[in-house]
Amino acid sequence: MPLENHLTELEKKHRALEREIQDALTRPSADDMRLAELKRRKLQLKDEITRLRSSEPAVH
């Protein structure tokens, strides 16, 4: 199940980025460039997770 392990790790990273983004948004001195980079990385992870999930063989 290496694919499932990889997906689990990607999902952990995605959640960590979400927390980091939320933390950054609560700070009045949020760096817009850093926030944009975090959001970009989060979207890339989401896209990769979606791509991998759609390529998983159906389990019967």
C-alpha positions in Angstrom: 0.0 0.0 0.0 2.7 2.5 -0.8 0.2 4.7 -2.7 -2.1 4.9 0.4 0.9 5.8 2.6 1.9 8.5 0.1 -1.6 9.9 0.1 -1.7 9.9 3.9 1.5 11.9 4.0 0.3 14.4 1.4 -2.9 14.9 3.4 -0.9 15.5 6.6 1.1 18.1 4.7 -2.1 19.7 3.4 -3.6 19.9 6.9 -0.4 21.4 8.2 -0.4 24.1 5.5 -4.0 24.9 6.3 -3.1 25.4 9.9 -0.1 27.6 9.0 -2.3 29.7 6.7 -4.9 30.1 9.4 -2.2 31.1 11.9 -0.8 33.6 9.4 -4.3 35.1 8.8 -4.8 35.8 12.5 -1.6 37.9 12.7 -2.0 41.5 11.8 1.5 41.6 10.2 0.8 38.7 7.8 3.2 38.6 4.9 1.1 38.6 1.8 3.9 37.0 -0.3 4.4 34.2 2.3 0.6 33.7 2.5 0.4 33.4 -1.3 3.2 30.9 -1.4 1.5 28.8 1.4 -1.8 28.8 -0.5 0.0 27.9 -3.8 1.7 24.9 -2.1 -1.6 23.9 -0.5 -3.3 23.9 -3.8 -0.5 21.9 -5.4 -0.9 19.3 -2.7 -4.7 19.2 -3.2 -4.2 18.7 -6.9 -1.7 15.9 -6.4 -4.0 14.2 -3.9 -7.0 14.4 -6.3 -4.9 13.1 -9.2 -3.6 10.2 -7.2 -7.0 9.3 -5.8 -8.5 9.4 -9.3 -5.8 7.0 -10.5 -6.4 4.5 -7.7 -7.9 1.2 -9.0 -11.4 0.6 -7.8 -11.7 -2.0 -5.0 -14.4 -4.6 -5.5 
